Amino acid sequence: MIVGSKLRKIREQKGISLGFIADYLDMSVSALMAVERDKKHINLKQVDQLCSLLNVNRSDLIVKP
């Protein structure tokens, strides 16, 4: 499960906007905001896309339940 707070922290540290990531993942900004608030989940393909964009490992974004 992706932890939205981890995503937000990494995104903000790298200075990347919600809009840029939303476009990159082909999703709306509001949907990405819901992901960051742990209200919505994304699939593994999107997790891998995020890892590539943010230059992080899956383990940086995912925690085991």
Buried (B, 14 or more C-beta within 10 A) or exposed (E): EBBBEBBBEBBEEEEBEBEBBBEBBEBEBEEBBBBBEEEBEBEEEBBEBBBEBBEBEEEBBBEEE
